[in-house]
Amino acid sequence: MPLNVEDKKAIVADVGAQLAAAQTVVLAEYRGIPVGELTTLRANARAQGVYLRVLKNTLARRAAQGTQFEPLADSMVGPLIYGISVDPIASAKVLQQFAKTQEHLVIKAGLYNGKMLDVNGVKALASIPSRDELLSQLLGVMLAPVSAMARVLGAVAGQKAAGAPAPAAVPVAAVAATEAVAKAVADAAPAEVIAEAAPAVEAAADQSNVEPPAAE
């Protein structure tokens, strides 16, 4: 059913609002993909906070006018599905992961942070860990020295209980390792991600009666 003028205006306004808040847009050709698989793709996109929509390219170009995504206009050719996300990685990751299992989804182009991306650029962006993945990795790194210190103190307590002479202090190597890991984390991770990880580290430290590593 053809779209009337009001329908077109509504679509342009909706997409324009999404683009105004977005950091990344990825275009992919979807010709030949079964409806059921597209439904699955849309559901996955929603779960990841990605606005995913099949659009008429003329309407998409109109919506992109005056935004940072206007340079994508030349790539808006053929039957395209548009992935738009506030998260800089999410749209690239959702579409690239789907493309790995569905050969009919072909990444065409993208734009992130004002820079045009070709197929390889979109794949590279999709390979970057998401915020949740980065936070999980960061927690593992930050908790490693806490666990090590807890094991050392546990061994000390065991020696005392058995009547064996206990070390006067925690081994210098363990302290040095803790400080080194803490510094590496502070240098490599964004401050806001460290802040998110801190409560979990403090909780683990409380359970082990060990001071958490301080980010310098």
N, C-alpha and C positions, 0 to 999 in steps of 0.2 A: 504494500500500500504506500503510495507516494506521500512524502511529508509535505504538510502545508507550511505556509510562512511562519505561523506561530510555533509550530513544532520545531522548525529549523532555528528560530530565535532562542527557544528554550534549550536546545542542545548546545548551541554556541555559548550561551550564558553558563550552562552547567560545566562544560569542558573548560571554558575560560576561567571559571572560579577554581577548578582543580589545578590548572596550569599556574595560576597566580601564587599558589602555595607550594608548588612542587619544586623539587631539586633535580629530578631526573625524568626523562621521557624516553621510552624505547618503542620503536616501530617494528612490527613483525608481520610477515605475510602468512595468512592462515588458510589459503586455498586447499580444499580437500580434506580438512579435518572434520571427523564426525561430530555431530551436535553434542553427543554425550560426553566426548572428551573436552569439548570447549566448555561445557558446563562444569566439568571437574576443574579445568584451568581457572575459570572465573571464581569458583569457590575457594581455591587455593590462594588466588590473588586477594580476595577479600580478607582471608585469614591473615595475610601478611601486610594488610593496609595499603594494597595497591588498587588504584582505580583502573579497571581494565574494561575497554569498550571497543567494539567494532564501529568505526565511524566513516562517514562519507568524507573523502579527503578535502573536498571544497569547504565543508563545515569546519574540519580540523584546522585548515589554513586560516580561516576567518577567526577562529578562537585563539590561534597562536599569534595573531597580529598584535604588535606592540608588547609582546612578552619576550623573555630570553629564549623562548623556543621557536621563534619565527624562522631562524635559519634552517629548521627541519623541513620547511615548505617544499624544497626541491626533492626531498626524499619521500614525500607523500604521494606515492604512485602505486596503483594496484590495490587489491583487496587487503586492507591493513587492519590489524588490531593494535590498539594503542595502550601501552602500559605507563601509567603516570603515578609517581610516588613522591611523597614528602621525604621519606627516607632515601638517601642518595643511592642505596644499593638495591633496595627491595624489588623494584620493577625489573631491573636487569637480571636479578637472581631468579625471580619467578619465571620469566619467559625463557631464560637460558636453560634452566633445569627441565622445563617442559619440552624444549626443543631437543634435548638429549634423548628423549623417548618417543618423540613424534616428529618424524622427518619432514612432515608437511608444514610444520611451523618453521619459518625461515626468518631469522633476525635480519633486518635490513639496515637499521641505523639507530642512533640514539643521541641524546644530548645531556651532558651533565656539567653543572657549574660553568655554563656558558661555552663549553667545548663540544664540538661535534665528535661523535664516536662512530667508527665503522664497526663491522661485525666483530673484529678482534678486540676493539675497544670495549664493546658491550660485554664480551666474554671475560675480559680482564676485570671489568668492574664487578661482574657477577661472582668472580672468584674471591673477592675480598670478604673476609668474615663479617657477618652481620653484627649489629650491636649486641644482641643476645649471645652470639657465639664468642665475641670478643670479651664480654663480661664473664662468661663461663671460663674461658682460658685464663683471664686475669685472676679470677678467684683461685683457680688451681695453682697459679704461680705464687700468689700471695699467701695461700694457706700452706704451701710446701714447707717453708721454714718453721711455721707454727707447729706443724706435725712433727718435724725433726726435733724441735726443742722439747716438745711434749715427750717424745720417746727418750730423749736424754735424761729429762727430769724423772721419768718413770723408772729408768735404770738406776738413777741415784737413790730414789726412794726404796727400790728393791734391795740395793746394797745395804742401806741403813737397817732395813727390817731384818736382814740376814746377819747383821752384826759385822759386816765387812766394812773396812774403811771407805768412806765416800769421798769423791773428789771435792775439793774446797769450793770449786765454782764450775759452772757450765764450761765445757771445753771451748777454748778460744776459737777453734775452727768453726764450731757450730754458730757462735755469735757472728763471726766474720761472714759466714755464708748467709745468715739471716739479713745482715746489713747490705750485702751485695745484691741479693735478690730484691730487697725493698727499693734500693736505689735504681735498679734496672727497671722495675715496674714504674716508678715515678717518672723516669726519663722517657719511657716508651708509650705509656698509656695516657689518653686524654684525662684531664683533671676530673671531669664529670663522671667518667667511667670508674675512676679510682674511688670517687665519693660514693658511687652506688655499691661498689664492692666492699667498702669499709665495714658496714654493719655485720655482714656475714663473717668477716675476718675477726672482728671483735668478739662475736658470739663464740666462734671456735676457740679463741684465746681464753675466754672466760671459762669454757668447759675444761680447758687444759691447764688453767691457772698460769698461762704464759702471756707475756706482753706481746701484742701484735707488732709487726714491723712498721715503723713510721716512715711515711713517704716524705722525703726531704725536698 
